[in-house]
Amino acid sequence: MSIVEIPVFPENASFTQTINIENATYKLRMYWNVRDEYWYFSLFLPDDTPILTGVKMPVNYTLISSFFGESVPLGDFILFDESGNNEPCGRDELGDRCIFLYISADDEIMQSELVFL
């Protein structure tokens, strides 16, 4: 059971990093969409095979619970608004007011009715 805060680099409007979750390695790309003023992310295997692309990141919602596939992580990602205001995460608020979390599938939060979506 675990909740992991994923490091982010909001000084860049687009960045890619390698992350390890639940004993698996992924490439994570996050980017700011100027047109609709939202953060998005994509998830890839280490060889750049896409798993999920262009996932919009509203705050306080499970982000991948509706996706299924062999390579899709079993837990979920959440862009958590620490202020409690539930306002969209602004360009400069990622990693500050809004933190990016991964919640493992066996975590009590994922198994409770308190899941955000």
N, CA and C of each residue as an Amber inpcrd file, in Angstrom:
protein
   351
   0.8410000  -1.1750000   0.0000000   0.0000000   0.0000000   0.0000000
   0.8840000   1.2350000   0.0000000   0.6150000   2.1050000  -0.9620000
   1.4320000   3.3060000  -0.9570000   0.8230000   4.4220000  -1.7910000
   1.1720000   5.6140000  -1.3690000   0.8980000   6.8130000  -2.1420000
   2.2600000   7.4390000  -2.3890000   2.5620000   7.6860000  -3.6550000
   3.8630000   8.2140000  -4.0350000   3.6660000   9.5650000  -4.7020000
   4.3960000  10.5620000  -4.2390000   4.3800000  11.8490000  -4.9170000
   5.3740000  11.7810000  -6.0700000   4.8830000  12.0570000  -7.2740000
   5.7230000  12.0260000  -8.4670000   6.3880000  13.3960000  -8.6100000
   7.7230000  13.4240000  -8.6990000   8.3840000  14.7200000  -8.8750000
   7.9770000  15.3630000 -10.2000000   7.8290000  16.6710000 -10.1890000
   7.4620000  17.4120000 -11.3960000   8.4530000  18.5600000 -11.5960000
   8.4790000  19.0870000 -12.8020000   9.4090000  20.1510000 -13.1680000
   8.6360000  21.2750000 -13.8450000   7.8160000  21.9990000 -13.0710000
   6.8960000  22.9690000 -13.6530000   7.5600000  24.1800000 -14.2930000
   8.8580000  24.3600000 -14.0530000   9.5330000  25.4740000 -14.7040000
   9.5810000  25.2740000 -16.2190000   9.3650000  24.0420000 -16.6540000
   9.2970000  23.7100000 -18.0710000   7.8450000  23.4480000 -18.4530000
   7.4060000  23.9850000 -19.5710000   6.0280000  23.7620000 -20.0250000
   5.8350000  22.3390000 -20.5290000   6.9310000  21.6210000 -20.7470000
   6.8890000  20.2200000 -21.1770000   8.1410000  19.5380000 -20.6460000
   7.9580000  18.3850000 -20.0400000   9.1190000  17.6380000 -19.5500000
   8.8150000  16.1460000 -19.5540000   9.8670000  15.3570000 -19.6450000
   9.7740000  13.9030000 -19.6330000  10.7150000  13.3790000 -18.5730000
  10.2680000  12.3560000 -17.8740000  11.1080000  11.7320000 -16.8630000
  10.8000000  10.2470000 -16.7690000  11.7150000   9.5130000 -16.1870000
  11.5130000   8.0890000 -15.9340000  11.0430000   7.9450000 -14.4970000
   9.9810000   7.1490000 -14.3040000   9.4570000   6.9090000 -12.9670000
   9.3490000   5.4080000 -12.7310000   9.4070000   5.0210000 -11.4800000
   9.2220000   3.6260000 -11.0810000   8.0270000   3.5470000 -10.1580000
   7.0300000   2.7800000 -10.5680000   5.8570000   2.5700000  -9.7250000
   5.4910000   1.0970000  -9.7520000   5.1790000   0.5710000  -8.5930000
   4.7710000  -0.8220000  -8.4330000   5.6950000  -1.7770000  -9.1890000
   6.9990000  -1.5980000  -8.9710000   8.0340000  -2.4680000  -9.5450000
   8.0850000  -2.4430000 -11.0660000   7.6530000  -1.3640000 -11.6710000
   7.7170000  -1.2170000 -13.1260000   8.2650000   0.1690000 -13.4550000
   8.9400000   0.2640000 -14.5890000   9.5210000   1.5190000 -15.0310000
   8.7060000   2.0720000 -16.1920000   8.4320000   3.3620000 -16.1410000
   7.6660000   4.0500000 -17.1740000   8.3520000   5.3660000 -17.5150000
   8.0390000   5.8940000 -18.6750000   8.4000000   7.2630000 -19.0140000
   7.1280000   8.0840000 -18.9110000   7.2300000   9.2040000 -18.2580000
   6.1110000  10.1010000 -18.0330000   6.4180000  11.4180000 -18.7240000
   5.5020000  11.8740000 -19.5450000   5.6380000  13.1860000 -20.1650000
   4.4820000  14.0480000 -19.6820000   4.8000000  15.2200000 -19.1660000
   3.7760000  16.1740000 -18.7450000   3.9640000  17.4410000 -19.5510000
   2.8420000  18.0490000 -19.9240000   2.9460000  19.2700000 -20.7180000
   1.7440000  20.1740000 -20.4780000   2.0040000  21.4760000 -20.6050000
   0.9970000  22.5060000 -20.4370000   0.3940000  22.8110000 -21.7980000
  -0.9470000  22.7280000 -21.8940000  -1.6460000  23.0680000 -23.1210000
  -2.1010000  24.5180000 -23.0040000  -1.4810000  25.3740000 -23.8060000
  -1.7690000  26.8090000 -23.7370000  -3.2020000  27.1090000 -24.1370000
  -3.7090000  26.4030000 -25.1410000  -5.0410000  26.7020000 -25.6650000
  -6.1350000  26.5130000 -24.6180000  -6.1330000  25.3650000 -23.9400000
  -7.2150000  25.1760000 -22.9550000  -6.7350000  25.3470000 -21.5090000
  -5.4800000  25.7610000 -21.3330000  -4.9180000  26.0860000 -20.0310000
  -5.0680000  24.9460000 -19.0250000  -4.5800000  23.7800000 -19.4060000
  -4.5770000  22.5980000 -18.5520000  -3.2620000  21.8580000 -18.7140000
  -2.8890000  21.1510000 -17.6390000  -1.7880000  20.1970000 -17.7230000
  -2.3220000  18.8770000 -18.2710000  -1.4910000  18.1910000 -19.0500000
  -1.7880000  16.8690000 -19.6000000  -0.5930000  15.9650000 -19.3300000
  -0.8380000  14.6430000 -19.3650000   0.2910000  13.7300000 -19.2830000
   0.1080000  12.5550000 -20.2320000   1.2290000  11.9580000 -20.5540000
   1.2700000  10.7340000 -21.3530000   2.1940000   9.7700000 -20.6400000
   1.9240000   8.4860000 -20.7850000   2.7030000   7.4410000 -20.1360000
   3.1980000   6.4690000 -21.1910000   4.4790000   6.1140000 -21.1160000
   5.1200000   5.2470000 -22.0970000   5.8950000   4.1520000 -21.3940000
   6.1120000   3.0460000 -22.1140000   7.0620000   2.0380000 -21.6630000
   8.4660000   2.6060000 -21.8520000   9.4800000   2.0040000 -21.2240000
  10.8490000   2.5250000 -21.3600000  11.3480000   2.6180000 -22.8010000
  10.7920000   1.7860000 -23.7100000  11.2140000   1.8280000 -25.1230000
  10.4000000   2.8240000 -25.9420000   9.6640000   3.7100000 -25.2600000
   8.8290000   4.7520000 -25.8620000   7.5350000   4.2460000 -26.4990000
   7.1450000   3.0150000 -26.2050000   5.8480000   2.5120000 -26.6430000
   4.7600000   3.2230000 -25.8330000   3.8150000   3.9000000 -26.4930000
   2.7850000   4.6290000 -25.7360000   1.8130000   3.6910000 -25.0240000
   1.4720000   4.0630000 -23.8090000   0.4520000   3.3550000 -23.0290000
  -0.7990000   4.2210000 -22.9630000  -0.6300000   5.4640000 -22.5390000
  -1.7150000   6.4500000 -22.4650000  -1.1600000   7.7700000 -22.9790000
  -1.9110000   8.4490000 -23.8180000  -1.4210000   9.7290000 -24.3280000
  -2.4930000  10.8050000 -24.1970000  -2.0490000  12.0050000 -23.8940000
  -2.9490000  13.1510000 -23.8460000  -4.0190000  13.0840000 -22.7900000
  -3.6640000  12.6520000 -21.5770000  -4.6390000  12.5520000 -20.4900000
  -4.7250000  13.9110000 -19.7860000  -5.8940000  14.5300000 -19.8590000
  -6.1240000  15.8190000 -19.2150000  -6.0920000  15.6340000 -17.6980000
  -5.5820000  16.6350000 -16.9860000  -5.3590000  16.5080000 -15.5540000
  -6.2080000  17.4740000 -14.7220000  -7.5140000  17.2230000 -14.5970000
  -8.2950000  18.0230000 -13.6470000  -7.8630000  17.6520000 -12.2230000
  -8.0540000  18.5420000 -11.2820000  -7.6310000  18.2510000  -9.9120000
  -8.6390000  17.3450000  -9.2090000  -8.0940000  16.5140000  -8.3170000
  -8.8710000  15.6660000  -7.4050000  -9.7480000  14.6280000  -8.0830000
  -9.3380000  14.1470000  -9.2450000 -10.0330000  13.0520000  -9.9340000
  -9.0360000  11.9460000 -10.2420000  -9.5110000  10.7200000 -10.1910000
  -8.6590000   9.6370000 -10.6600000  -8.4800000   9.8210000 -12.1630000
  -7.2590000   9.6490000 -12.6430000  -6.9570000  10.0100000 -14.0230000
  -6.8850000   8.8330000 -14.9880000  -6.6430000   7.6060000 -14.4850000
  -6.5230000   6.4940000 -15.4320000  -7.4530000   5.3280000 -15.1140000
  -8.4020000   5.5260000 -14.2220000  -9.2800000   4.4260000 -13.8050000
 -10.1340000   3.8690000 -14.9380000 -10.3400000   4.6440000 -15.9840000
 -11.1710000   4.1590000 -17.0940000 -10.3470000   3.5080000 -18.2030000
  -9.0300000   3.4090000 -18.0160000  -8.1620000   2.8000000 -19.0290000
  -7.7580000   1.4040000 -18.5940000  -7.7630000   0.4830000 -19.5420000
  -7.3860000  -0.8970000 -19.2590000  -6.3850000  -1.3590000 -20.3050000
  -5.5260000  -2.2430000 -19.9090000  -4.5500000  -2.8080000 -20.8260000
  -3.4340000  -3.4670000 -20.0500000  -2.7000000  -4.2890000 -20.7290000
  -1.6390000  -5.0610000 -20.0900000  -0.5900000  -4.1670000 -19.4270000
  -0.2820000  -3.0340000 -20.0180000   0.7820000  -2.1700000 -19.5010000
   0.2790000  -1.0170000 -18.6370000  -1.0250000  -0.8500000 -18.5290000
  -1.5850000   0.2410000 -17.7200000  -1.3870000  -0.1030000 -16.2420000
  -0.8020000   0.8090000 -15.4590000  -0.6430000   0.5330000 -14.0250000
  -1.9790000   0.2230000 -13.3670000  -1.9390000  -0.6160000 -12.3420000
  -3.1680000  -1.0430000 -11.6700000  -3.7300000   0.0120000 -10.7260000
  -2.8710000   0.8920000 -10.2290000  -3.3160000   1.9670000  -9.3510000
  -3.8340000   3.1340000 -10.1720000  -3.6940000   4.3330000  -9.6220000
  -4.1790000   5.5050000 -10.3460000  -3.3490000   6.7370000 -10.0120000
  -3.3700000   7.6770000 -10.9240000  -2.7340000   8.9720000 -10.7320000
  -3.8100000   9.9830000 -10.3510000  -3.4290000  10.9320000  -9.5220000
  -4.3290000  12.0100000  -9.1110000  -3.5080000  13.2970000  -9.0340000
  -4.0330000  14.3600000  -9.6010000  -3.4570000  15.6820000  -9.4090000
  -4.2130000  16.2790000  -8.2310000  -3.5750000  16.2760000  -7.0760000
  -4.2460000  16.6350000  -5.8250000  -4.0620000  18.1150000  -5.5200000
  -5.1700000  18.8080000  -5.3020000  -5.1760000  20.2240000  -4.9540000
  -5.0600000  20.3460000  -3.4350000  -3.8660000  20.6970000  -2.9680000
  -3.6370000  20.7850000  -1.5250000  -4.3830000  21.9410000  -0.8670000
  -4.8260000  22.9270000  -1.6430000  -5.5490000  24.0610000  -1.0650000
  -7.0040000  23.7150000  -0.7510000  -7.5270000  22.6720000  -1.4030000
  -8.9250000  22.3050000  -1.2130000  -9.8990000  23.1480000  -2.0150000
  -9.3930000  24.0400000  -2.8670000 -10.2690000  24.9150000  -3.6570000
 -10.8820000  24.2260000  -4.8760000 -10.2920000  23.1260000  -5.3140000
 -10.7610000  22.3790000  -6.4880000 -10.7950000  23.2210000  -7.7530000
  -9.8820000  24.1690000  -7.8520000  -9.7520000  24.9660000  -9.0690000
  -8.7230000  24.3070000  -9.9790000  -8.8540000  24.4730000 -11.2950000
  -7.8680000  23.8880000 -12.2080000  -6.4510000  24.3110000 -11.8260000
  -5.5200000  23.4360000 -12.0670000  -4.1190000  23.6870000 -11.7660000
  -3.5310000  24.6300000 -12.8130000  -3.1200000  25.8020000 -12.3870000
  -2.5410000  26.7780000 -13.2970000  -1.1460000  26.3930000 -13.7500000
  -0.6680000  27.0890000 -14.7410000   0.6550000  26.8160000 -15.3310000
   1.7530000  26.7750000 -14.2750000   1.7150000  27.6770000 -13.3070000
   2.7700000  27.7640000 -12.3050000   2.4060000  27.1220000 -10.9730000
   1.3330000  26.3660000 -10.9290000   0.8900000  25.7710000  -9.6620000
   1.2210000  24.2820000  -9.5380000   1.6920000  23.6760000 -10.6180000
   2.0730000  22.2600000 -10.5720000   3.2780000  22.1020000  -9.6500000
   3.1700000  21.1750000  -8.6970000   4.2480000  20.9450000  -7.7500000
   4.1910000  21.8830000  -6.5570000   3.2780000  22.8330000  -6.5880000
   3.1060000  23.7720000  -5.4940000   1.7360000  23.5210000  -4.8740000
   0.7080000  24.1890000  -5.3730000  -0.6550000  23.9550000  -4.8900000
  -1.1520000  22.5740000  -5.3130000  -0.7250000  22.1210000  -6.4720000
  -1.1880000  20.8510000  -7.0250000  -0.0300000  19.8660000  -7.0970000
  -0.1790000  18.7400000  -6.4060000   0.8690000  17.7280000  -6.4320000
   0.3700000  16.5010000  -7.1890000   1.2850000  15.8500000  -7.9000000
   0.9440000  14.6970000  -8.7230000   1.2480000  13.4400000  -7.9250000
   0.2270000  12.6300000  -7.6980000   0.3470000  11.4340000  -6.8680000
   0.0360000  10.1730000  -7.6500000   0.6750000   9.0720000  -7.2500000
   0.2840000   7.7440000  -7.7120000  -0.1660000   6.9770000  -6.4870000
  -1.3590000   6.3900000  -6.5640000  -1.9010000   5.5880000  -5.4700000
  -1.9550000   4.1460000  -5.9400000  -1.2370000   3.2740000  -5.2290000
  -1.1880000   1.8640000  -5.6430000  -2.5570000   1.2100000  -5.5210000
  -2.7660000   0.1710000  -6.3010000  -4.0700000  -0.4970000  -6.3800000
  -4.5010000  -1.1000000  -5.0540000  -3.5450000  -1.4890000  -4.2190000
  -3.9070000  -2.1240000  -2.9530000  -4.0230000  -1.1280000  -1.8000000
  -3.9090000   0.1420000  -2.0860000  -4.0300000   1.1570000  -1.0420000
  -5.4830000   1.2490000  -0.5790000  -5.6700000   1.4890000   0.6980000
  -7.0180000   1.5770000   1.2640000  -7.8430000   2.6800000   0.6110000
  -7.1960000   3.7640000   0.1950000  -7.9270000   4.8540000  -0.4600000
  -8.5530000   4.3570000  -1.7530000  -7.8050000   3.5700000  -2.5340000
  -8.3290000   3.0590000  -3.8030000  -9.4730000   2.0760000  -3.5710000
  -9.4680000   1.3990000  -2.4390000 -10.4830000   0.3820000  -2.1750000
 -11.7050000   0.9510000  -1.4440000 -11.6360000   2.1780000  -1.0050000
 -12.7530000   2.7700000  -0.2670000 -13.6850000   3.5010000  -1.2040000
 -14.7830000   3.9590000  -0.6680000 -15.7180000   4.7570000  -1.4570000
 -15.2880000   6.2080000  -1.5050000 -14.1470000   6.5400000  -0.9300000
 -13.6760000   7.9110000  -0.8990000 -12.8330000   8.2730000  -2.1120000
 -12.7080000   7.3450000  -3.0430000 -11.9620000   7.6460000  -4.2600000
 -12.6270000   8.8250000  -4.9350000 -11.8500000   9.7400000  -5.4510000
 -12.3450000  11.0190000  -5.9430000 -13.3510000  10.9190000  -7.0750000
 -13.2910000   9.9100000  -7.8950000 -14.2300000   9.8030000  -9.0140000
 -14.8520000   8.4370000  -9.0170000
